[in-house]
């Protein structure tokens, strides 16, 4: 079983910053870069792409619903064709900076509320995954959900994701919240240790769930807006590096 570490990055705006991107870039394998609708702007996108390149970090697009006020973590009614256009618009903005710095797009991972919406709605999932197919890249999402089904249906490479700093319900659903509260580092280490050693997810009632669909290789996410994210990412990366016998997953 191989594992990588990813983080949602470039989520500031103008003079405002979220997380320590410079420290985080040194502790991850993949960066999901905000594309302007929930966070970021043209200067931040440019700087974040360059920072990823300087640290040898692969870059994914992190598009969201058009909801800057709610930071992309509020659901809204949107048709599949609208969602596809919404994602194409955002990924297109990011790819301009990728071209500027001569780096490739590696994957697409939706942000916040639309991550959950596309996980449970096949039509929205097809729209989102279709954008990954358009750009010829992988799609990152939750195994055992519409994410994985749509990726298989459309022939798009799928990157399974596990969250170290978010809670899962006993039936395996991810609890997407608008704000991330502090989490003791020991709790993070326990979750990561369990999934690395036994391929099991720790639910919020203390029970354990197997990774769905016989998944063996996956990517662990740490959010830049989780308090202490740099220390968390450093700890998780050390655990992952110790676990991987043949290099990272992605």
TORKOLFI-709395 format. One record per residue (C-alpha): residue number from 1; residue in three letters; z negated, y negated, x negated. Coordinates in pm, whole numbers. Layout:
BEGIN
     n   res        w        v        u
   NUM   ALA        Z        Y        X
...
END
This chain:
BEGIN
     n   res        w        v        u
     1   UNK        0        0        0
     2   UNK      103     -340     -138
     3   UNK      -26     -678      -26
     4   UNK       50    -1047      -81
     5   UNK     -134    -1370       -2
     6   UNK       24    -1649      201
     7   UNK      -96    -1990      315
     8   UNK       23    -2257      558
     9   UNK       89    -2562      342
    10   UNK      200    -2925      343
    11   UNK       12    -2997      664
    12   UNK      -88    -3355      594
    13   UNK       86    -3669      715
    14   UNK      146    -3999      536
    15   UNK     -183    -4077      354
    16   UNK     -376    -3800      530
    17   UNK     -421    -3460      366
    18   UNK     -525    -3119      495
    19   UNK     -654    -2877      234
    20   UNK     -612    -2879     -143
    21   UNK     -247    -2778     -176
    22   UNK     -244    -2803     -556
    23   UNK     -536    -2562     -592
    24   UNK     -406    -2330     -320
    25   UNK      -60    -2300     -474
    26   UNK     -219    -2141     -782
    27   UNK     -373    -1862     -575
    28   UNK      -95    -1747     -339
    29   UNK      237    -1564     -342
    30   UNK      401    -1732      -42
    31   UNK      375    -2080      112
    32   UNK      461    -2146      475
    33   UNK      560    -2513      467
    34   UNK      515    -2736      772
    35   UNK      844    -2883      894
    36   UNK      738    -3206     1062
    37   UNK      655    -3127     1424
    38   UNK      284    -3042     1399
    39   UNK      229    -3193     1055
    40   UNK      406    -3313      739
    41   UNK      673    -3575      682
    42   UNK      971    -3615      448
    43   UNK      759    -3711      147
    44   UNK      508    -3431      195
    45   UNK      781    -3170      251
    46   UNK      953    -3280      -68
    47   UNK      632    -3270     -273
    48   UNK      522    -2936     -129
    49   UNK      854    -2767     -204
    50   UNK      840    -2896     -562
    51   UNK      478    -2781     -597
    52   UNK      572    -2432     -478
    53   UNK      862    -2416     -722
    54   UNK      641    -2524    -1013
    55   UNK      395    -2244     -933
    56   UNK      652    -1971     -870
    57   UNK      554    -1944     -502
    58   UNK      809    -1822     -248
    59   UNK      876    -2062       38
    60   UNK      882    -1999      410
    61   UNK      946    -2244      693
    62   UNK      653    -2305      929
    63   UNK      802    -2458     1246
    64   UNK      593    -2541     1551
    65   UNK      608    -2678     1901
    66   UNK      669    -3056     1915
    67   UNK      299    -3137     1944
    68   UNK      168    -3351     1659
    69   UNK     -127    -3477     1865
    70   UNK     -244    -3121     1930
    71   UNK     -145    -3008     1581
    72   UNK       84    -2747     1732
    73   UNK     -209    -2546     1864
    74   UNK     -158    -2620     2234
    75   UNK       80    -2410     2441
    76   UNK      360    -2574     2637
    77   UNK      638    -2462     2868
    78   UNK      960    -2419     2673
    79   UNK     1278    -2221     2738
    80   UNK     1409    -1976     2475
    81   UNK     1719    -2185     2404
    82   UNK     1502    -2495     2361
    83   UNK     1274    -2308     2121
    84   UNK     1571    -2192     1915
    85   UNK     1698    -2550     1888
    86   UNK     1347    -2673     1806
    87   UNK     1319    -2424     1518
    88   UNK     1673    -2480     1388
    89   UNK     1601    -2854     1373
    90   UNK     1281    -2808     1172
    91   UNK     1407    -2538      936
    92   UNK     1714    -2750      873
    93   UNK     1493    -3036      756
    94   UNK     1309    -2811      513
    95   UNK     1625    -2652      375
    96   UNK     1746    -2995      264
    97   UNK     1452    -3016       24
    98   UNK     1503    -2655      -84
    99   UNK     1859    -2745     -180
   100   UNK     1734    -3054     -363
   101   UNK     1504    -2842     -580
   102   UNK     1739    -2542     -607
   103   UNK     1513    -2286     -440
   104   UNK     1578    -2039     -159
   105   UNK     1419    -1999      182
   106   UNK     1230    -1667      191
   107   UNK     1112    -1638      552
   108   UNK     1021    -1811      876
   109   UNK      672    -1801     1029
   110   UNK      595    -1989     1352
   111   UNK      285    -2207     1365
   112   UNK      -13    -2214     1597
   113   UNK       37    -2179     1971
   114   UNK      400    -2075     1947
   115   UNK      298    -1792     1712
   116   UNK       96    -1645     1998
   117   UNK      359    -1726     2261
   118   UNK      634    -1548     2068
   119   UNK      403    -1253     2002
   120   UNK      376    -1173     2373
   121   UNK      706    -1303     2522
   122   UNK     1019    -1109     2423
   123   UNK     1263    -1383     2520
   124   UNK     1080    -1640     2309
   125   UNK     1047    -1386     2028
   126   UNK     1421    -1320     2030
   127   UNK     1484    -1694     2014
   128   UNK     1251    -1742     1717
   129   UNK     1365    -1433     1529
   130   UNK     1724    -1532     1599
   131   UNK     1669    -1844     1390
   132   UNK     1555    -1626     1099
   133   UNK     1873    -1424     1143
   134   UNK     2079    -1744     1146
   135   UNK     1931    -1848      811
   136   UNK     1950    -1494      670
   137   UNK     1577    -1462      597
   138   UNK     1279    -1249      699
   139   UNK     1046    -1321      989
   140   UNK      669    -1316      937
   141   UNK      446    -1219     1228
   142   UNK      207     -976     1393
   143   UNK      286     -606     1384
   144   UNK      279     -423     1715
   145   UNK      386     -733     1911
   146   UNK      712     -887     2031
   147   UNK      750    -1030     1679
   148   UNK      811     -687     1531
   149   UNK     1012     -557     1827
   150   UNK     1250     -854     1823
   151   UNK     1293     -833     1446
   152   UNK     1388     -466     1471
   153   UNK     1621     -536     1763
   154   UNK     1802     -816     1577
   155   UNK     1805     -643     1239
   156   UNK     1585     -904     1072
   157   UNK     1346     -802      788
   158   UNK      987     -821      912
   159   UNK      681     -926      711
   160   UNK      357     -804      865
   161   UNK       70    -1051      854
   162   UNK     -309    -1009      860
   163   UNK     -546    -1304      897
   164   UNK     -851    -1321      673
   165   UNK     -993    -1638      831
   166   UNK     -930    -1577     1203
   167   UNK    -1088    -1341     1453
   168   UNK     -933    -1048     1637
   169   UNK    -1044     -917     1977
   170   UNK    -1134     -548     2018
   171   UNK     -786     -487     2163
   172   UNK     -618     -640     1857
   173   UNK     -527     -984     1989
   174   UNK     -549    -1277     1749
   175   UNK     -775    -1562     1862
   176   UNK     -577    -1880     1794
   177   UNK     -802    -2187     1798
   178   UNK     -727    -2556     1751
   179   UNK     -991    -2595     1481
   180   UNK    -1104    -2347     1216
   181   UNK    -1480    -2327     1169
   182   UNK    -1646    -2242      835
   183   UNK    -1663    -1869      761
   184   UNK    -1908    -1718      508
   185   UNK    -1722    -1589      204
   186   UNK    -1897    -1252      237
   187   UNK    -1744    -1213      584
   188   UNK    -1398    -1284      446
   189   UNK    -1451    -1036      164
   190   UNK    -1567     -771      409
   191   UNK    -1259     -814      629
   192   UNK    -1021     -805      334
   193   UNK    -1195     -508      174
   194   UNK    -1169     -311      499
   195   UNK     -801     -379      548
   196   UNK     -717     -307      183
   197   UNK     -917       13      155
   198   UNK     -868      161      502
   199   UNK     -584      -40      663
   200   UNK     -824     -142      939
   201   UNK     -880     -478     1108
   202   UNK    -1236     -594     1179
   203   UNK    -1268     -708     1542
   204   UNK    -1511     -978     1655
   205   UNK    -1740     -718     1815
   206   UNK    -1780     -531     1485
   207   UNK    -1540     -251     1574
   208   UNK    -1244     -152     1359
   209   UNK     -878     -125     1456
   210   UNK     -601       45     1259
   211   UNK     -308     -170     1156
   212   UNK      -49     -106     1429
   213   UNK      270       87     1386
   214   UNK      174      274     1071
   215   UNK      196      -44      864
   216   UNK      115        4      497
   217   UNK      246     -314      330
   218   UNK      136     -652      462
   219   UNK       64    -1016      381
   220   UNK     -283    -1174      409
   221   UNK     -297    -1531      540
   222   UNK     -550    -1799      450
   223   UNK     -521    -2133      631
   224   UNK     -533    -2454      430
   225   UNK     -742    -2623      702
   226   UNK    -1016    -2358      694
   227   UNK    -1322    -2512      522
   228   UNK    -1341    -2383      164
   229   UNK     -982    -2258      177
   230   UNK     -922    -2287     -199
   231   UNK    -1224    -2069     -279
   232   UNK    -1130    -1825       -4
   233   UNK     -772    -1797     -130
   234   UNK     -891    -1750     -489
   235   UNK    -1124    -1470     -380
   236   UNK     -864    -1298     -162
   237   UNK     -600    -1324     -437
   238   UNK     -837    -1160     -687
   239   UNK     -903     -874     -443
   240   UNK     -532     -832     -375
   241   UNK     -438     -836     -745
   242   UNK     -702     -573     -817
   243   UNK     -569     -362     -531
   244   UNK     -196     -383     -605
   245   UNK      -81     -121     -850
   246   UNK      283     -229     -860
   247   UNK      288     -602     -791
   248   UNK      268     -795     -464
   249   UNK      429     -687     -138
   250   UNK      669     -979      -92
END
